[in-house]
Each structure stands twice: as C-alpha cells, then as structure tokens.
Amino acid sequence: MWRWLLGLALILGVIAGIVLGALNPDPVTLELAFVQWTASLGAVVALSAGAGLVFGFAAATVLLAFRRRKHRGQSMQSSEASESPFDA
C-alpha cells in the first residue's frame, strides 16, 4: 500500500513541477556569495521547495532519533531505580 501512495505522490509532484515551470517561465538571476545563476522562476521555486523538504525531513529524522534515544534512556533509568538490591 505504501508503494502505491509513494508512486501517487511522485506522479502528483511531477505534475505540479511541470505546471509550476509552465506558469513561471520568466528568467531570474540568483546572486549568491561567489556564484551567479540564471534560471526560470519555476525552476528556482521548485528547487527551493525541494531543498526545504529535504532539510526539513533530515531535521525531523535527527530530532525524532534524539527524542527516542532520550526517552529510552529515561525509561531504563526509571526501571533501574525501581529495582533495589534489598528487594530479594
């Protein structure tokens, strides 16, 4: 089921990219620190949205892993604290 949804999302993303590129053909120039780049407005918007998605998913993955590790450490500490050597 996940493959079907992933394929559908991929197809919708490609269609949205084509529409975005067709509706925004005006050339724009990006002036970064040492680079000057000219591309269509649609391409610039699509690339910036894609970069935002990639960085957002990467940040979410790191934060969720950190949160899971922290939660696992706290649960181990609480289980160790509840065990006493005098309980036997």
N, C-alpha and C positions, 0 to 999 in steps of 0.2 A: 504494500500500500504506500509506503514511503517513497518508493521509486516513482510511482505514478504521480504523486504530489510534487516531487522534485522535478520531474520532467515537465509537468504543467507549469510550475513556477519558472523554469528555464525558458519555456516557449513564450510565456507572457512577458518575461524580461526582455527577450529578443525583440518581440513585437513592440514593446514600449520604447526600446532603444532605437528601432527603425523609425517609429513615429516621432520621437524626440529629435532625431537627426534630420528628418524631412521638414519638420516645422521650424527648425532653427538653423538655417544654412549660413547665416551671417558669420563672416570671419572675425575672430577676436585674437588679440595678442596678449599672451601671458608673459609678464616680465618678472622672472624670479631672480634670485641673487646673481647668478652668473649666466643664466640661460634666458633666451628669448624664444618663445614658441608661438606659432600662429596655427590655429585650428578653427574648425567651425564651432559655433556656440553649443550646438547639440552634443558634439564630442566632448567638449570641456565639461559640460554639465553631467554627462553620463560618466565620465572618468572620475569626477569629484564625488559623485554619488556612490560609485563603486568603491572608491578608496575609503569613503566614510563607512560603508558596510563592512569592508574587510577589517579596518581598525576597530570598529565597534564590536564585531564578533570576537576579535582577538582579545580585546579588553574584557569582554564578558566571560570568555573562557578562563582567562587568568584569574579574574575575581571570583568566579564560581569555584575554581580549583582551590584557591586560597581559603574561601569560606568553608568548603567541605573539609579541608585539612584541619582548619581551626576547630570545627565542630567535632571532628573525630578525635582530636587531641583533648578537648574538654570532656567528651564522654568517657574516654579512657581514664582521665584523672578522677572523674567522679566515681567510676567503678572501683578504682584502686583505693580511693578514700573510704569507700563504704566497707571494704574488706579490712578486717583488723586481725592482727596475729593472735589476739586473745579470744577470738570467736570460736575457736576449735574446741 
